């Protein structure tokens, strides 16, 4: 079994940004040291809320060359894969729960030259990703129920992250493990220690308590001593 240490990557979610000054907010995240820009797409069906579509992705692409990490929280995501990739998605993540033919959807994302990710809701077991794992670039473990920002982290998620990282070490050691939901400076070390390396952060970065740059720096400091080790 190969043990791979992935570099920590911070992915600010623009869902928590000020949309009245979105371009400035994205630039501040870039200048503050973000690794990815995370974009949450909600359709009002798979999740309760509606957020935005390909036009916002394309607008963000005009502002930065950073990878755009696009998370489709929508039903029938296969219908919109091409539109989001054309808009500028670098990584396109679909939910296992939303795809009847998950392998076909992942294959299409890859064929279009985009990195493919698969997301799991909190109640979805890691086994749901076993057969698709060799074919993806990233697994996203949701640590809150998708559809709303500023939710409280589900504490049992750390065990799920550790078990997922072990499975990835076995089946796809170069696959990244992303975590999304309720991550702040006081618990980022815990998720990193349990295997996550791509950390989605919303209100922990975009808030009035400090600048975006200061908040990203604080997250990195808090995670600096945390290292995942295979048990």
N, C-alpha and C positions, 0 to 999 in steps of 0.2 A: 504493500500500500504506500503510495507516494504522499508525503506530507509537504504541502505547499503553503508558504506564508505569503499572503496577499497584502499589498500595501493598503493602508487606510485611505479611504476616499470619502470626502464630505460632499453630499449632494443636497444643497438647499432646495426646498420645494417652493416654487413661486406661488403656490396656493395661499401661502401666508404673507405674501408680499403686498405692497400697496399698488393696486392695479392702476391707480391714477398716475403713478410714476414708475411703471413697470420696467421700462428700459433702464432707468437709473438704478432701480433695485437690482436688476440682473448685473449691471456693470459693477455695482458695489460688491456683489457676491463673487464675481470674477476677480476683482482687484483684491478681495479679502482672502483669496486662496482656495476657493471652491474647486473641486475636481470635476463634478458633473453639475448640470442644472436639471432638476427634477420637475417634471410637468405631469400633474394628475388630471386625467381625462375622465369625466363622470357624465353619465348619460341620463340620470334620473330613473333608471330601470334596474340595472345591476346594483347600483347604490342609490340612496335617496336623493342626493343632490345632483345638480347640473353645473359643470364648470366651464369648459371651453373646448374648442376643436382645433383643427389643423391651422386655422388662420393665426391663432396665438402662437402656436409652435413655430410657424414661419416668421412671425414678428420677432420672437426671441432669437431665432437663428440669425437674423440680421444684426443682432447686437453682440453675439459672441461666437467664437470658434470652439468653445468647450463642448464636449459631448453632451447632447441633449438626451436625457434619460426619461423616456415617455412611457408612462404607466397607464394602460387602458383599463379603466374600471367600467367596462361597457359590455353589454350583451352583443353576441355575434361580432366579435372584434375582427374576424377574418374579412368582413365587408369593408373595413376602413384601413387595413394595413398599408395599402399602397398610398393612400392620401396622406397618412402621417409620415411615412418615409419620404415622400416627395416634399413634404413641408420642412424636413430637416432632422427627423429623429435619427439619433446615432444608435440608441438602444431602444428596442420596442418590446415592452413586457405586456403579456396577456395573462388573464387569470385562467388557471386550470378549470375552475368551476364554470367558466363562461364558454369553453370551447368543446364542442362535441367531437371534433376531429383535431385534437391538439397538435399531433405530429404534423399534420398537413399545414396548419397555420404557422407553426415554427419553421417548417421547411420553406414556406413562402416568404417569410421575413428574411431568412438567410439568402434565398435566391435573389432578393432585391438589394442585397449588399448591406444589410443592416444586422447589427448584433441582436440576438433574440433572448428574451427573458421570459420566465414563467413565474407567476405570483400565486401564493397560497393564502387563503383567508385563515384567521386564527383557529377555526374549528376543523380545518382541512388537514388530515394527517400527512406527514412527510412522504409516506408511501405513494401518495398521489403523483409525486414527481419522479418516482424511480425510473419508469420506462422512458421518460422524455429527457432525463438528466444528461445522458451522453450527447444530446443534440443542441444544448443551449449554452449560452455564454454567462447567464446569470439566473439565480433563483432569488426571488423576493419573498421573504417571510413577513407577513403583515403582523404587527404586534399590537394593533388596535383593529376594530372592525372598520373596514374602509367606508369612506363617504363623508367624513367630518374631520376637521382639523382640531388640534389641541385636546385630544383624548388622552386618557390615562393609559400608560403602558400595562399590558397584560403580563403579570409576573411570571406565569408558567412558560412564557415565550423563550426564556433563556435556555430551558431544557430542549425546546424544539429546535432552536438555533444550533445547539451543540450536536444534536442527532442528525440534523441536516448536513452540517459540515463534515461529520464522519461519513455520511453517505456520499458526499461529493468527493471526499478523499479517495473513496473506493472506485467511483464510477466516472468522475470527471474532475480531477484535481485542479485544473486551471479555471474552473467555473467560479465566478464571483458569488458571494453570498451577501445579499442586500437586506437591510432591515428598515422597516418604515412604520412609525407610529409611537409617539410618546417618548422620543429620545431627547434627552437634555444632558447638560454637563455632569449631572449627578448620577447618571446611569449609563452613559456611553461606554465607560470602561467595562461594564458588565456584559454588554452585547458583543463588544470586541473580544473579550476574553472567552466568550462562548462561540466564536467563529465568524461573526459578521465582519465584513471589511468595507462594504459600501453603506454609509449611514445617511439615510434621508432625514433631514431636519427642517422643520418649518418655523414655528414660533420661537424655537431656540436660537434662530439666526435673525429672523425679521421681527424685531420688537423694539420698544422704546427705551429699554433699560441700558442698552449699549449699542455701539455701531455694529454693522454687519461684520466688519473685519475683526473687531474685538470678540464678537461672539464665536466666530469660526476659530479664532486662535484659542479661546477658552475650551472649546470642544476638543481641539487637538491636544491641548495640555492635559485635559482630563483623561484622554485615551492613550496617552504616550507610554504608559507603563504596562498596558494591557496587551497580552500576547496569547493567541490561541495555541494550545498544545494538545496534540492527540493523546487521549487517555489510554 
